[in-house]
Amino acid sequence: MRTTTIALVTGANKGLGRETARRLAESGWEVFLAARDSARGTKAVTELAAQGLRVHPLALDVTSQDSVDAAAATVRAIAGRLDVLINNAAIAGPSMDPARTRAEDLREIFETNVFGPIRVLNAFLPLLRASGQPRVVMVSSGMGSIATLTDPRWKDLVRPTLGYPTTKAALNMLTTVYAAALPDIRVNAVDPGYTATDLNGHSGFQSVSEGTAAIVELAGIGPDGPTGGFFDRNGAVPW
């Protein structure tokens, strides 16, 4: 008998997270749509229900340990395990001249983009280990690629800031370390590409469907699939 795949997507009330939740639910997966704002999360769930898709709303603020622990307890009570964790929740943070950026200016973005995925993975690790085929997808960015940002072709196209690129580079390293430390779990990072979302004021040239292609693909890999890699929708990308 075929077992339904159970997935959780953080930051899923809009943008890439919502589209990922929609696509996975459309594939017949049981999906927990996690959102910091419960009202917005419920609204997204209602909108998906109008499309004939059933997903579970889940209150989850990645910056709050109590919220993360409560969310893990809810998933345990409803599903008993977790097959796929998609750490998508992130903020853009301040866009400031690096020379004028203080450590305090970066505290919120690190709490969300770096410490958030650590909190969530730690809390859900027992549920992932209850799965026969656990996977973790870290939604990173090409902005976190040192190879990309030092490429001369990007020199005048990317405004230098400390927050977002630094946190995504840290997330890439977390991916590498978790993949080595958790050989029983497939752990990969994804660069969605420059996608039109609220994060960039909808200036991206990709649709959310294109932006979620690699997320969905890595969420669905088998036990012999890659781990510790960094991918976009065209394949492996440089760190």
C-alpha positions as CSV (number, residue, x, y, z in Angstrom):
1,M,0.0,0.0,0.0
2,R,1.3,3.4,-1.0
3,T,2.1,5.7,1.9
4,T,1.3,9.4,1.6
5,T,4.4,11.7,1.8
6,I,4.2,14.2,4.7
7,A,5.8,17.6,4.2
8,L,6.2,20.8,6.1
9,V,6.9,24.2,4.4
10,T,7.9,27.1,6.6
11,G,7.0,30.7,5.6
12,A,4.3,29.2,3.3
13,N,1.5,31.8,3.5
14,K,2.9,33.5,0.3
15,G,5.5,33.5,-2.4
16,L,7.7,30.5,-2.9
17,G,6.5,28.8,0.2
18,R,2.8,29.0,-0.8
19,E,3.5,27.8,-4.3
20,T,5.7,24.9,-3.0
21,A,2.9,23.9,-0.6
22,R,0.4,24.1,-3.5
23,R,2.5,22.0,-5.8
24,L,3.1,19.3,-3.2
25,A,-0.5,19.1,-2.2
26,E,-1.4,18.9,-5.9
27,S,0.8,15.9,-6.1
28,G,-1.2,14.2,-3.4
29,W,1.2,14.9,-0.5
30,E,-0.1,15.7,3.0
31,V,1.3,19.2,3.6
32,F,1.6,21.4,6.6
33,L,1.5,25.1,5.5
34,A,3.5,26.9,8.3
35,A,3.2,30.6,8.8
36,R,4.3,33.0,11.5
37,D,1.0,34.9,11.2
38,S,-1.8,32.5,11.8
39,A,-4.4,34.6,10.1
40,R,-2.4,34.8,6.9
41,G,-1.6,31.1,7.1
42,T,-5.3,30.3,7.4
43,K,-6.1,32.6,4.5
44,A,-3.6,30.8,2.3
45,V,-5.1,27.4,3.4
46,T,-8.6,28.7,2.5
47,E,-7.5,29.9,-0.9
48,L,-5.9,26.5,-1.6
49,A,-9.0,24.7,-0.4
50,A,-11.0,26.7,-3.0
51,Q,-8.7,25.0,-5.6
52,G,-9.6,21.6,-4.2
53,L,-6.4,21.2,-2.3
54,R,-6.3,20.2,1.4
55,V,-3.4,21.4,3.5
56,H,-3.0,21.7,7.2
57,P,-2.5,25.2,8.7
58,L,0.4,25.4,11.2
59,A,1.4,28.3,13.3
60,L,5.2,28.5,13.3
61,D,7.4,31.4,14.0
62,V,11.0,30.3,13.3
63,T,12.4,33.0,15.7
64,S,10.5,31.5,18.7
65,Q,11.6,28.3,20.3
66,D,8.2,27.9,22.0
67,S,6.4,28.3,18.7
68,V,8.7,25.8,16.9
69,D,8.3,23.3,19.7
70,A,4.5,23.7,19.7
71,A,4.4,23.2,15.9
72,A,6.5,20.0,16.2
73,A,4.1,18.7,18.8
74,T,1.1,19.4,16.5
75,V,2.7,17.6,13.6
76,R,3.5,14.6,15.9
77,A,-0.1,14.5,17.1
78,I,-1.6,14.6,13.5
79,A,0.9,12.7,11.4
80,G,3.4,11.0,13.7
81,R,6.3,11.6,11.4
82,L,7.7,14.0,8.8
83,D,9.1,12.9,5.5
84,V,10.2,16.3,4.1
85,L,11.1,19.5,5.8
86,I,11.4,22.6,3.6
87,N,13.1,25.5,5.5
88,N,11.8,28.3,3.4
89,A,11.0,31.1,5.9
90,A,13.3,34.1,5.4
91,I,13.4,37.9,5.4
92,A,15.4,40.3,3.2
93,G,16.7,42.4,6.0
94,P,18.3,45.8,5.8
95,S,19.7,47.1,2.5
96,M,22.5,49.3,3.8
97,D,26.1,50.3,3.0
98,P,28.2,47.6,4.7
99,A,30.5,50.3,6.2
100,R,27.4,51.8,8.0
101,T,25.9,48.5,9.1
102,R,26.0,47.7,12.8
103,A,25.8,44.3,14.3
104,E,22.4,45.2,15.8
105,D,21.1,45.9,12.3
106,L,21.6,42.3,11.4
107,R,20.2,40.6,14.5
108,E,16.7,40.0,13.1
109,I,17.8,38.6,9.8
110,F,20.2,36.2,11.4
111,E,17.5,35.1,13.9
112,T,15.2,34.3,10.9
113,N,17.4,33.1,8.1
114,V,20.1,31.2,10.1
115,F,19.0,30.4,13.6
116,G,15.4,29.7,12.4
117,P,16.4,26.7,10.2
118,I,18.5,25.4,13.1
119,R,15.6,25.6,15.5
120,V,13.2,24.0,13.1
121,L,15.5,21.2,12.1
122,N,16.4,20.4,15.7
123,A,12.8,20.3,16.8
124,F,11.6,18.2,13.9
125,L,14.6,15.8,13.8
126,P,12.8,13.1,15.8
127,L,9.9,13.2,13.4
128,L,12.2,13.1,10.4
129,R,13.9,10.1,11.8
130,A,10.5,8.4,12.1
131,S,10.3,8.6,8.3
132,G,11.7,5.8,6.1
133,Q,13.0,8.4,3.6
134,P,13.6,11.8,5.3
135,R,14.7,14.8,3.2
136,V,15.5,18.4,4.1
137,V,15.5,21.3,1.6
138,M,17.1,24.6,2.6
139,V,15.8,27.4,0.5
140,S,19.0,29.4,-0.1
141,S,19.9,31.9,-2.8
142,G,22.5,32.6,-5.4
143,M,23.3,35.7,-3.3
144,G,24.8,33.3,-0.8
145,S,27.2,31.9,-3.3
146,I,30.7,33.3,-2.9
147,A,31.5,32.1,-6.4
148,T,28.6,34.0,-7.8
149,L,29.2,37.2,-6.0
150,T,32.9,37.3,-6.9
151,D,32.1,36.6,-10.6
152,P,33.0,39.8,-12.5
153,R,29.8,39.5,-14.5
154,W,27.8,40.3,-11.4
155,K,30.0,43.2,-10.1
156,D,27.7,46.1,-11.1
157,L,24.5,44.2,-10.8
158,V,24.4,43.2,-7.1
159,R,24.3,46.0,-4.5
160,P,26.8,45.1,-1.7
161,T,25.0,44.4,1.6
162,L,25.9,42.3,4.6
163,G,22.6,40.8,5.8
164,Y,20.9,38.7,3.1
165,P,24.0,37.3,1.3
166,T,25.8,36.5,4.6
167,T,22.8,34.7,6.0
168,K,22.3,32.6,2.9
169,A,26.1,31.8,2.8
170,A,25.7,30.6,6.4
171,L,22.6,28.5,5.4
172,N,24.7,26.9,2.6
173,M,27.4,25.9,5.2
174,L,24.6,24.6,7.5
175,T,23.5,22.4,4.6
176,T,27.0,21.0,4.1
177,V,27.5,20.3,7.8
178,Y,24.1,18.8,8.4
179,A,24.5,16.5,5.3
180,A,27.7,15.2,6.7
181,A,26.4,14.8,10.3
182,L,23.1,13.2,9.3
183,P,23.9,10.6,6.7
184,D,20.4,9.0,7.2
185,I,18.8,12.2,5.9
186,R,19.1,13.8,2.4
187,V,19.9,17.5,3.1
188,N,20.3,19.9,0.2
189,A,20.2,23.7,-0.5
190,V,18.3,25.3,-3.4
191,D,18.7,28.5,-5.3
192,P,15.3,29.4,-6.6
193,G,16.7,32.1,-8.8
194,Y,15.5,35.7,-9.1
195,T,11.8,35.1,-8.6
196,A,9.1,37.8,-8.4
197,T,8.0,37.7,-4.7
198,D,7.4,40.2,-1.9
199,L,11.0,39.7,-0.8
200,N,12.3,41.7,-3.8
201,G,9.2,43.8,-4.4
202,H,8.2,41.5,-7.3
203,S,11.2,42.7,-9.4
204,G,12.3,39.1,-10.2
205,F,12.1,37.9,-13.8
206,Q,11.0,34.3,-12.9
207,S,7.5,33.1,-12.0
208,V,6.9,31.3,-8.7
209,S,6.4,28.1,-10.7
210,E,9.9,28.5,-12.1
211,G,11.3,29.5,-8.7
212,T,9.9,26.4,-6.9
213,A,11.0,23.9,-9.6
214,A,14.2,22.9,-7.8
215,I,12.6,23.0,-4.4
216,V,9.9,20.5,-5.5
217,E,12.5,18.3,-7.3
218,L,14.8,18.1,-4.3
219,A,11.8,17.4,-2.0
220,G,11.0,14.4,-4.1
221,I,14.4,12.7,-4.4
222,G,14.8,9.1,-3.5
223,P,17.1,7.5,-0.8
224,D,19.9,7.4,-3.4
225,G,19.5,11.0,-4.3
226,P,22.1,13.7,-3.7
227,T,22.9,15.1,-0.3
228,G,25.0,18.1,0.7
229,G,24.5,19.8,-2.7
230,F,23.4,23.2,-3.9
231,F,21.0,23.2,-6.9
232,D,18.9,25.4,-9.0
233,R,16.3,24.3,-11.6
234,N,19.1,23.6,-14.1
235,G,21.2,21.5,-11.8
236,A,24.2,21.9,-9.5
237,V,25.4,25.5,-8.8
238,P,28.7,26.7,-7.3
239,W,29.0,27.5,-3.6
